Amino acid sequence: MEGYIYPDTYRVYNNASVSDIVFKALNNLKNKADSKLLGDIEKSGMTFHEVMTLASIIEKEVRNKDDMKTVSGILIKRMNIGMRLEVDSTINYITGKNDPGASYKDLEIDSPYNTYKNYGLPPGPICNPGIEAIKAAVYPKESDFLFYLNRQDTFETIFSKNYDEHLRNKAKYLN
């Protein structure tokens, strides 16, 4: 069910069954996504499951909704050119940590969720994405960027067009 339960506040009665609660949460996701968004998910070239998986990564990777669309475009571009996604949020999902950067040891973990070792999306969502992340997955912003990082002091997302620029940004903003 991870990735399909919309993050929200729910009123649950004492006698509610688990299936009642799950139904309420799934129905809430359906209500948050208007018919245009649901139709555009079908036209996106991705399955609903793939959209929710990508949206969950976006949700964990960036905070700003405009940056979400740019990061979505970057991740889709990486998949289209045969590049690994290499996102730290999937490593944190595996380890249960909430580190801003993954350790070299963690990058070696053998898991289908390790986007540093495996190509494409992981097998499923890593969290329950909000509507802005879902929209970003469906409506990615095209750009010349291929890399990004998040400043740890301001959470600002810094974008780079190539690996050399990304390394300079890492040295400037993360070290």
ChimeraX attribute file (.defattr): number of C-alpha atoms within 10 A of each C-alpha:
attribute: neighborCount
match mode: 1-to-1
recipient: residues
	/A:1	10
	/A:2	14
	/A:3	20
	/A:4	22
	/A:5	21
	/A:6	22
	/A:7	15
	/A:8	11
	/A:9	7
	/A:10	11
	/A:11	8
	/A:12	11
	/A:13	9
	/A:14	6
	/A:15	7
	/A:16	9
	/A:17	11
	/A:18	9
	/A:19	9
	/A:20	12
	/A:21	16
	/A:22	14
	/A:23	12
	/A:24	17
	/A:25	19
	/A:26	14
	/A:27	14
	/A:28	17
	/A:29	18
	/A:30	15
	/A:31	11
	/A:32	12
	/A:33	14
	/A:34	10
	/A:35	11
	/A:36	9
	/A:37	15
	/A:38	15
	/A:39	11
	/A:40	14
	/A:41	21
	/A:42	14
	/A:43	11
	/A:44	14
	/A:45	11
	/A:46	15
	/A:47	12
	/A:48	14
	/A:49	14
	/A:50	18
	/A:51	24
	/A:52	27
	/A:53	26
	/A:54	28
	/A:55	29
	/A:56	26
	/A:57	29
	/A:58	30
	/A:59	25
	/A:60	21
	/A:61	23
	/A:62	22
	/A:63	16
	/A:64	14
	/A:65	16
	/A:66	14
	/A:67	22
	/A:68	28
	/A:69	24
	/A:70	26
	/A:71	29
	/A:72	26
	/A:73	23
	/A:74	24
	/A:75	25
	/A:76	22
	/A:77	19
	/A:78	18
	/A:79	15
	/A:80	11
	/A:81	8
	/A:82	11
	/A:83	16
	/A:84	18
	/A:85	23
	/A:86	19
	/A:87	20
	/A:88	23
	/A:89	28
	/A:90	28
	/A:91	26
	/A:92	20
	/A:93	17
	/A:94	17
	/A:95	13
	/A:96	10
	/A:97	11
	/A:98	13
	/A:99	12
	/A:100	15
	/A:101	16
	/A:102	17
	/A:103	11
	/A:104	8
	/A:105	7
	/A:106	16
	/A:107	17
	/A:108	12
	/A:109	15
	/A:110	11
	/A:111	15
	/A:112	15
	/A:113	23
	/A:114	26
	/A:115	21
	/A:116	19
	/A:117	16
	/A:118	16
	/A:119	17
	/A:120	19
	/A:121	22
	/A:122	19
	/A:123	11
	/A:124	19
	/A:125	24
	/A:126	25
	/A:127	24
	/A:128	23
	/A:129	25
	/A:130	21
	/A:131	17
	/A:132	18
	/A:133	31
	/A:134	25
	/A:135	21
	/A:136	24
	/A:137	31
	/A:138	26
	/A:139	18
	/A:140	21
	/A:141	17
	/A:142	14
	/A:143	13
	/A:144	13
	/A:145	17
	/A:146	19
	/A:147	21
	/A:148	24
	/A:149	22
	/A:150	20
	/A:151	16
	/A:152	12
	/A:153	8
	/A:154	7
	/A:155	12
	/A:156	15
	/A:157	18
	/A:158	16
	/A:159	21
	/A:160	17
	/A:161	14
	/A:162	13
	/A:163	12
	/A:164	10
	/A:165	14
	/A:166	19
	/A:167	14
	/A:168	12
	/A:169	20
	/A:170	16
	/A:171	10
	/A:172	10
	/A:173	15
	/A:174	15
	/A:175	6
